Amino acid sequence: MKKIIVIGSGFGGLAIASRLLSKGFNVTLLEKRDKLGGRAYVYEKDGFTFDGGPTVITAPFLFDEIFEAAGKKRKDYVTFVPCDPFYRIFDKDGNTFDYNGDHDFVLSEIEKWNPADKEGYTRFLKSTKAIFDKGFTELADKPFLSIWDMLKVAPDLIKLQSYKTVYQYASQFIENNFLRKCFSFHPLLVGGNPFQTTSIYAMIHYLEREWGVHYAMGGTGAIVNAMELLIREQGGVIHTEAEVDKILIEEQTAKGIRLKNGEEYDADVVVSNADVAFTYRHMIPESKRKKYTNRKIERTKYSMSLFVSYFGTKKRYLDSDLAHHNIILGDRYRELLEDIFNRKELAEDFSLYLHMPTKTDPSLAPEGCEAFYVLSPVPHLDSDTDWTQQAKPYRDAIIQFLEENYLPDLEENIIVEHHIDPLHFKKTLNSYKGSAFSVEPILTQSAWFRPHNKSEDVDQLYFVGAGTHPGAGLPGVLSSAKIAEDLICGKYR
């Protein structure tokens, strides 16, 4: 009954807590906020429920595995329903492209834009299966703790053209400019720029085709609640409003933690689901760090941040052209991403993800009402944007755009509203530079080049979540918990 402390209750923390409980460990989960979820925190106001974070559920079997390991069935705790279409993608003029898991349907949608791309898309899909088989099936839940781990797979990565970007890779098969965007936007879901992210992430498209895109009835927060219930049933101990101040280290070995209030917990193993950079900079003294010095942390490239506006309306928009998941691509798409990722400038225009969950699940809003959230990628805090001054005009510009193009009379119908911006990611979620997805997923920051799942500086300290291998997104975060479980169990087998 080794004692394990898990810091943070995002999906990485929840997953590793349950997995280790299933293996017989004594697990205590510590969360600094008033309830669990991390980036999947839920906001509730006046009968509306808003998921604070991830809304796209892919690879649902990764959740099933966690419940099965505990001798339970996930469907007894939370219900997943498939989304069709997976996404509705709009161009600058409001023209749409839908796609789902039906190959003939996708080809019919491609036909509307460029019939010549149907054959190219079929080849693209076949090629992404090879990337998926290597990048996800073989490597996503395997640790990269030494350079040899990386060298062993290097020939395969070269063969799969990992040196190309996702956009370059898709463009080999697709001619139409808009369709190229439709089949390469996926890195944005995990904090990457399609024009910079390694083509390995093209596997996300195949992953969605393999298992579909799902929604949890009751919202993503329903999964958090289900996992909290599971962990408590397994005998896990959960403390909220328990902010960790320091990881206690003796002879370069983690021995427990100290909370902000001075309370201490001893442990045989510490697992951090907190931001990796924040963990090293603020929970571990620099004198205890050889690899992850402040200089190395600062030189790492971090993902963009997000501006997210959650709003509820007193009317429903069922006659709109919107689907459950909507992606609205602006005219200045490539240049906008250059502003966000490289120039670190807040542009006047935007590309948006518009989530309309009440299209599927009306229970998230009072009767006759609609719940939305609209997400806009923005630079992280290196942009020096003063969000205390900029948030309101930026919000107004987005709402006006939606009103003029998708949701008539929106402003006058909004009755509930809340927003988060890069300051929230920094101050509340402890994310370095206010990045929304931690370390940017470029080739030189993937696999062995990412912060390792086992600390290189402190023994008995492990990492799960977006900032470690394999990366952000629910499949990546849940896979990081599988890796940490194997490493910890290997230690005590």
N, C-alpha and C positions, 0 to 999 in steps of 0.2 A: 504494500500500500504506500508507494512513494507519493510524496506530496507535490502537487504541481499547481503553480499559480499561472493563470491566464490573464494577461492585461488587455482589456478592450473586448467589446462584445459585438464587433462587426461580424459578418458571416464567417470570416476566418477564425475568429475567437470562439464563436458558437460551435463551429464544426470541430475544431480541435478539442474543445472541452468535452463534447459528446463522444467523440472517437476515443479519447483517452479514458473516459469513464467506462466505456464498453470493454476496455482492456484491463479494467480493475484498478486504475490509478485513483488517488484521492485528489479531486480537482476543485479549486476555488476560482471563480470567475469574478474579476473586478472591473466595474464600469464607472467612469467618472460622472456620467450624466444621470438624469433621474429615471431613465429606463433604457432597456437594451436596444441594440440595433446598429450603433456606429453610424456609418453613412446611410444605413437603412432605417434611420430614426423616423418615427411617424408623428406628424403634426395633426392634431384634432381640434376643430373649432366650430362651434355652432352647428353641429351635426355633420360637418364635412370631415373626411379623412384624406390626408395627403401623404403619400409615400415620399419620404425625404430623399431617397436615393435610387438604387437600381429598380427598374421596372420591367426589364426584358429578361425572362428566364429561359435559358437554353441548357442543354444537357441535364434535364431534370433527374436523371438516374443518379447524379452525384448527391442529391438530397436523399433519394431513396436508399442509397448505400448507408448513410448515417443512421437512419431509422432502423434498417435491417440489422446493422451491427449491434443495435440495442435490443434486438428481438421484437421490434415494432414494425408497423406499416405506416409509411408516410401519409397515405391517403386517409388514414384514421385521424390524422391531426390537421391536415390542410389539403385543399382541393386545387389541383392545377387544371386549367382548361386551355386548349390550343387557341392561338390567335390566327385568324385568316382574314386578310393577308397578314404576313409577318409585319410588313411595313407598307405604308403608302408614301411614296416619294414624289414630291412636287418640284417642278422646275421653277424658274423665275417668273414664268407666265401663268403658273397654276395648273399646268398640264401634269398628269399623274402617271406613275408607273407602280404597279402593285407586284409583289412577288410572295410566293409561298413555297410549299414543298412539292407542289404538283408541277412536274417538268413541262408537260404540255401547256399548262396555264401560263407558266413563265415565258415559254416560247411565243404564245399568243400575245403577251404583253410586249415582248421585244419586237414582234411583227409591226406593232403600231409605230415604233420609233425607227427601226432600221431592219428590214427583213434579212439583210445580208449578215446580221450579227447573230442569227439563230444558231448557225453552225459553229460560229466562234464561241458562243456561250457554252454550247455542249462540250466543246474541247476544254474550255476554262473550268467547267465544273469537274470534268474528269481529272484535270491536272491538280485541282485543289484537293481532291481525295488523297492523292499521293502525299501532299503536304500535311493534310490532316492525319493520315496514318502515321507519319513520322513525328510531326510536331505535337499532336495531341495524344494519340493513342499510346505512342511509345515514350515520349519525353516529358509530357506535362506533369506527371506525378513522380518523376525521378529527380533526385537531387543532383546539383552540379556543384560539388564541393572542392574539386581540384581542376587544374587546367587540363589534366588528362581526360576528365569527363567530357570536356569541350572538344579536345582534339579527336576523340573517338567518333564524334558525330559530325565533325567538320566536313568530311567528304560528302556526306549525305546532304548537308546544308548547302554546299556549293552546287551539287547536282540539282537541288530544288530551287536554285536561283535566289537564295536568300539575300544575296548582295543587291538585288533589285528592290525597289519600293513596291508597296501594294498597288499603287496607281500604275507604275510601269508594268508590273506583272499583268494586271487586268487589261491594259492597253494592248498587249500582244495579241489578244483574242477579240477585243471589242473595238469597233471603229467609231461608233456614235459617241460624241463627247458627253452627253448626258448619261448614257448607259454606262460609260466608263466610271462616272461618279457613283452611280447606283451600285456597281459591283466592287467598289473600292472604299466606300465610306466607313467600313467597319472598324478600322483603327480608332476612329473618334469615340467609339463606345468604350474603349479601354485607355483613353488618354493620349492617343498617337495621331500624328499627321499622316494621312494617306500618301503624301508626297515625300515622306521621310521614313516611315515605319517599314521595317523589313517585310518582305513578301511572305514570310512565314505566317503572318497574321491574315493572309488570304484564306487560311483554313477556317476562320470564323464563318465565312459564307457556307462552306461545306458542313460545318458543325450544325448550323441552323437547318440546313436541308436534311441532315441525318436525323435529328431529334425534334425539330420544330421549334417554334417560339411560343412560350406559354405565359399565362397570367395566373397568379394565385388569387383565388376568390377571397375578397376581403382586403386585397392589396398585398404588397410584398411584406408589410408589417405582420401579416397573418403567418408568414413563414417564421419570422422572428419569435412570435408568440408560441408557435408550435415547438420550436427548438428550445425555448425557455422551459416550456412544460416538460419536454423530454428530458432535459438536463436535470431538472428538479426530481423527476421520477427516477432518474438513474442515481440519485444521491448526491449530485453536485451542489456546491454551495455558491450562491450568487449574491454579490453585494453591489448595489447601485450607489451613486453619490460617493464613490470610493476612488478618489483620484490618486494615482500612483505618483510619488515624487521622485523616488530613487530605487534603482535595483541594487540590493545589498550584495557586495562582491568581496570575497575573501580568497586571496591567492589566485586571482583571475578566474574564480568560479562563482557563478550566481548562487546565492544562498537564501534569497528571499526578496522582499520589497518593503519599502516604507511609504506609507500614505502621506498626503499633504498634512493630515491632522496629527502626524507623528506615530500613528499606530503601525506596528510591524507584523509581517507574516513571514515565517520561515518556510522554505521550500527546497526540495531536491532539484526541481527543474522550474525555470521561468520561461513562459512562452509569451512573446509580445505580438499582439495584433494592433498595437499602436503604430503610427507612422515610423518607418525605420530610421529616417534621419532624426526625427524628434527623439526617439528612444536613445540613440547614441549621443546626441547633443545635450539632452536634458536629464536623462535617467542614469547615464554612465559617466563618471568623471573622465576628463580627457587623459589623465594620467594612466587610466586603465585601457586606453585605446591605442593600438598600434596601426591597424589597418584603416579603421573609419575615423580618421582625424577630421577636424573641422574643414581642413583644406580639401580633402577628398569629397566630403559631403557637398561642399560649395561648388566644386567643379562638375559634379554630376548634373545632367540635364533632367529637368522635371517636367511633368505633363502640364498642359494648359489647366486653367481653372474653369469655373462655371458661374454663370448668373442664372439662377432658377427662380421663377415666379410661380407660386402656387395660388390658384384663384378658384373661387366657386361662384357660379352664376345662379340667379333666381329664375332662370328659364333653361330649357333644354335646347340643344342644337342638333337634334336627331336628323333634321333635313339637310344638314351640311354635307360637304363632300369629304369630311374627315373620317379616318379609321381610328382604331384604338391607338396604334403607334403611327405617328406622322413625322416625316423628315422633310423640311422645307429648305431647299438649297438656293442660296442667293446667286445673283448674277456674277458676283466677284468672288467666286468660290475659292479658287487657288490663291488669289491675292489676299483674300481674307485670312486664310490659314497661314500665309506668310506673315501677316500682321500679328497674328495671335502667337505663333510658335517662335518666330525668329526676330521680328522687329519689336515684339512686346509692346504693341500699340493697340489701344482700344479703338476699333473702327466705328464708324457711324452706321454701317450696314451689318447684317448678321445672317447666319444660317441657323435654323432652329430645329429642335426636336419638340414636338407638341404631343403630350400624352393626354388621352381622353379615356380614362379608365371606366367612367360611367357608361360608356358605349357597351361595355361588357358586363359591368357590375354596378347597377344603380344604387346599391346599398352604401356606396361611399359618399353619397350626398342625400340631403333631405328630399322627400318626394317632390318631383317637378323641377329639381335643380340639377346642375351639372358640375362635375369636378374636373379640373385641368391642372397640368403643370407644363410650363414652357421653359425649355432649357436652351441657353445660348453659350457656346464655348467662348471664353474670353482669356486674355493673357493672365498668367499668375502674377504675383505681386512685384516681380521685377519690373513691371510696366510703370510703377509709381503712380498708378491711377488712384485718386482719392475717392474710394467707394462711399465714404460718408457723404460726399457731395454728388457723386456720379450715379448712384444707384437709382434715384428717383427719375431723372431724365432718361436713363437707359431703359428702365421699366416702361416709362410712358411711350417711348419710341416703339418698343415691341408690342405693347397692347394696341397702339394705334395701327401698326402694321397688320396685326391679326384682325382688327375690326374692319379695316378697309378691304381685306382680301379673303377672310375665312369665317369670321364670327361677327355678323352684323350687330351693331348697337352693343358691343361688348362692354365698353366702359360703364355705361349706365346700368348694366345688368350684374356687374360684379358686386357681391355682398360680403365676401370673405376673401382675404388676401394675406399672403406672407411671402417673403423672399429670402434667399441666401445668396451670398457673393463671396469673392475670394477671402474677405476678412473672416467670414464664418469658417471657411476651411482651415484658416490659420489658427484662429482663437478658440474655436469650439472643438474642431476635429484634430487640432495639433498637427496639421499637415504643413510640411516645410514649404515656404514661399506661397502658401495658400493654394498649392496644386491640388487638383481634384482626384488624381489617380496615381500620385507618388512619382516614381521613376519613369521617365518617358520610354516607351517601348521601341527603341531603335536597335539596330543590330549589335552595336558595341555596348549595349546595356541590356542584353538578353542572355538567358541561361547562366553560364558561369560568370558573366560580366555583371549580373545583377547582384544586389546584396544577397548573401547566401541564406538558406533556411536555417542553418546552424551558424551562430555567430563565429566570426573569425577572431574576435578579440576576447570573448568571455565564454568560458566553458559552461555548459548546462543552461545556455540561453539560446532560444530558438525563435524563429520569426514565421508568422503567417500573415497573409493579407496581400494587398496590391503592390507593396514595395519590394517584395521578395520574389523568388522564382515560383511559378512561371509568369505572374503578372496580374494585372487588374482584370475586372469582369468576374461575374459569378463563377464560371468554370475555372478560371485561373485561381481565384481566392480559395475555392473549395479544394482544388488540387493541391494548393500549398499546405492545407491541413493534412492531406493524405501523406505528403512528404514528411512533415514534422512528426506525424504519428509513427511512421516507419523508422525514422531516425531515433526517436525516443525509445520506442519498443526495442529497437536493435541494441540500444545501450543497456537495457535491463533484461534482455531475453535470457 
